[in-house]
Amino acid sequence: MFTGIVQGQAEVTLIERRDDFMQLTVRLPSSRAGNLQIGASIAINGTCLTIASFDSCNVRFDLIEETLRVTNLGDITVGDHVNFERAAKFGDEIGGHLLSGHVSSVATIDSIRKTPDNCEIWLKAPDHLSQYLLPKGFVSLNGCSLTIAEVKGNLFNIFLIPETLNVTTFGSANVGDRINLEVDPQTQAIVDTVQRYLDQSSI
């Protein structure tokens, strides 16, 4: 499990591609590379990945067809930076909301508005996920636990504080970027349950 509190950015140092498969190597900051273990989980852009091998700060992951289909990880190139979060441990403070790292789909940045102290980003979600996006509800974007401000159809917006812009890749985000989206599982469960009840009641 993860908390959605991104711990920093990792640099993509090596990509090896084969048909419907990719090996991804990133370099973690030395301060976050302690006690790595093969088989442990790290969220990369909010995607739960399993460590296949590591050497000092360099960590390699294997990405299969479904991961490449659903997430934005197939878009990245060597030299790019990605958000990362090490898996939460028992006793850790949960500052965001619990995440599985199972990305639902990608959203696309529709517009960005920046002022000296604020950054507002509007994103377009796939139609089939819009029912799970609620004002003041939780959402995970590239692994960041964020609160939705407004929803207009399949468009929704978020506001980012300077700390989030400094720590994560959102500080260099652009219109058109594809962003990994994980909807809040509790919201999804409630909406699906209510919808099933309504469907049965109408029979």
Sequence and secondary structure as in RCSB ss.txt:
>XXXX:A:sequence
MFTGIVQGQAEVTLIERRDDFMQLTVRLPSSRAGNLQIGASIAINGTCLTIASFDSCNVRFDLIEETLRVTNLGD
ITVGDHVNFERAAKFGDEIGGHLLSGHVSSVATIDSIRKTPDNCEIWLKAPDHLSQYLLPKGFVSLNGCSLTIAE
VKGNLFNIFLIPETLNVTTFGSANVGDRINLEVDPQTQAIVDTVQRYLDQSSI
>XXXX:A:secstr
 B S   EEEEEEEEEEETTEEEEEEE  GGG TT  TT EEEETTEEEEEEEEETTEEEEEE HHHHHHSSGGG
  TT EEEEEE   TT    S  B     EEEEEEEEEE SS EEEEEE  GGGGGG  TT EEEETTEEEE   
EETTEEEEEE HHHHHHSGGGG  TT EEEEEE HHHHHHHHHHHHHHHHHT 
